[in-house]
Amino acid sequence: MISYAPMTSGLLTGAMTRERAAALPPDDFRSRNPEFREPRLSKNLELVERLRDVGARHGRGPGEVAIAWVLNHRAITGAIVGARNAKQVEDIMRAGELTLTPEEIAEIEGAAVAAASR
């Protein structure tokens, strides 16, 4: 199985804020995506903070942790990840080398379940 958009179209990279989400232009598909609007946006930004906390332990960003978490799942054999510049590509490649502990995986999964609850 291949995961598509494991960083949720940029939402889990750590670069998205409430202000940035509110300023998305109407022609940006994310402006119509419920994940980028309240009440889901706040829950997703809480998940980003959890990813940021885990990443800080490894010297990595939240997007790298999101990709590593997805790739950790036994059923996932790959991930389709977008990038806009060389730095993002480097971070994406480094995510494949990140090994999360079982405790970190549980921490992320708990935050993901909380973010997914309505």
Residue, then its C-alpha position, 0 to 999 in steps of 0.5 A: m500500500i502506498s500512502y498519498a500526501p502523508m503530510t496532509s497537503g502541507l498541513l503537518t509540515g509545521a509551516m501552516t498556521r491559523e493565519r496562513a490557512a485563513a489566507l489561502p486563496p480561493d483557487d487553492f484547493r486547501s481553502r475548501n478542505p475541511e482539514f484546513r478549517e475550524p474546528r478540524l484545523s485546531k485539532n490538526l495543529e495540536l497534532v503538529e505540535r505533538l509531531r514537533d515535540v517528537g521531532a525535537r528529540h531527534g533534531r527533525g521537523p514535524g513533516e519528517v516525523a509525519i512521514a516516518w510515522v506513516l512509513n512505520h506502518r507494516a502495511i505501508t510500502g511507500a509514500i507519495v510526498g510532494a516538495r516545492n524546493a530542494k530543502q524539502v526534498e532533503d527533509i523528505m529523504r531524511a524521514g526515511e532514515l528516522t526510527l521512532t520508538p514504540e512510545e513515540i509511535a503511541e504518542i503520535e497515534g494518540a494525537a492522531v486519533a484525537a485530531a480525527s475525532r469530530 
